[in-house]
Amino acid sequence: MIISLIKYFVLCISDIYIFTKILNYKKITVIKVISFIAFSSIISYLVSISKVYLPNLRIIIMILLSGIFMSLICKKKIDIAITTMFISYGISYTLFMLAIALLTIAEEIFIKEMQNIQVKELPFMIASSILQFILCILFFRIKRFKYGFSFMNNIKANVIGFVISITIIICIFLIESIDYITSGIGILLIVIILFCAFGIIYWWLNNITNQYIDSLKVQESEVLKNTILERDQKIEELTHTNEFLSSVVHKDNHLIPAMQMSVQNLLQSLLKSDADTSYVQETQDLLEQLNRLSAERDDSMVKEQIANKVLPTTKVALIDGVFCHMLTKAIKEKIELDLAVTGSIRYMIDNIISQTSLETLIADHIKDAIIAIKAGTNTHRRIFVHLGIFDGCYEFSVKDSGIPFEVDTLLQLGEKRVTTHSDTGGSGIGFMTTFKTMKETGASLIIAESTQISYPYTKTVKLRFDQKNEYIIQSFRYKEIKSKCKRSDIIIQKV
């Protein structure tokens, strides 16, 4: 009787301890500790004396009563409390069996002869119970487990843990209740319990990881929302000033060229007439001055745009420097360049791609976009760059309004250096470097073409760090591309 009381008392008190740790319950007072001990004493007594009357249900009743008790004490929903208590019991009994196994091994190693089995049974149970509780404490000292199962408040996430715990309880019931069980079946049941124990740990870690990813998505959403609100306020403040300045610049854009043309026509007229050479010289000087002022104005406007265009920071100085350099190049070509940054770029270069490789990717692909826009006639001269997390994965993408790739170029990328813009600075080495980076990081290259002529962006070049190392072409010309494609490593998809 005393052995049974000790066993179930420690099991019950361990269940309560594990319950509070799983739910990360902190509001534990002296009165509550006393109530935990009193409840465990009562439950252990009832379970011990009910062995004859309720041999098949006593453990389930103990778990249900414990769940109801903890629901009232901790003010948790009854379904969450009972589910958590089942999981607590599964963990507690697994640790109890581990304690018995460790002590049995120690006994075999250090104690060669035991004269009185009855004498050693009580001390063995006491030692097992103490070791079990110590294992419970040590288990929740592990960094990944010390803050509990915060996802337990979501009952849908607990089905797997509940099923595993029920399996452990059934195996325990079979081991304890069936007298004629063979040693082989007993070993099998113990192995199942161990597998279930590892299953609980895996389920726990998997849910913690999923919860962390979900929290990152929520955090990312909040950051984007706040960024948008701040930008909207700033845009609203600057709108009135910009409207006035835009009207002035618009007038100047028409007025200055008109003045240049008028003076040019006047000079031509004077040269054809018998006008005094001094007037001709003055007119020529005036035209030169206008031309010089116009050039200076254009140069100052470019410098003003460079000075005032502010791109989002990546919080990595050298990466920001590359974007600033490419912005200067874009502005000089009268191309709008915008950037969106999501997630931690520092984490990206520490864990996914080296900083040098990322700098090269940024410079190569923005340069290619500028060349493509210069080669086209699209009035929307725009580039949009995204760097960071999208749909749970880090990526770098460049959208531009330039001319599309030639089909032969698409099919030769990664195999050899190929360019159709050698006269405007294209070398083809950029994509060769990109494919080398893909192999090193496991990234996938996705080239998507748009069919909408009015759409600001005609194509997108995206490096997605998804560990798939694929080359995907998404195009409205998929039939033409497929008919010419002889490579097996290209995935061609219809837009």
Secondary structure by P-SEA (a helix, b strand, c coil): caaaaaaaaaaaaaaaaaaaaaaccccccaaaaaaaaaaaaaaaaaaaaacccccccaaaaaaaaaaaaaaaaacccaaaaaaaaaaaaaaaaaaaaaaaaaaaaaaacccccccccccaaaaaaaaaaaaaaaaaaaaaccccccccccccccccccaaaaaaaaaaaaaaaaacccccccaaaaaaaaaaaaaaaaaaaaaaaaaaaaaaaaaaaaaaaaaaaaaaaaaaaaaaaaaaaaaaaaaaaaaaaaaaaaaaaaaaaaaaaaaaccccaaaaaaaaaaaaaaaaaaaaaaaaaaaaaaacccccccccaaaaaaaaaaaaaaaaacbbbbbbbcccaaaaaaccccaaaaaaaaaaaaaaaaaaaaaccccccbbbbbccccccccbbbbbbccccccaaaaaaccccccccccccccccaaaaaaaaaaaacbbbbbbbbbccccccccbbbbbbccccbbbbbbccaaaaaaaaccccccccccc
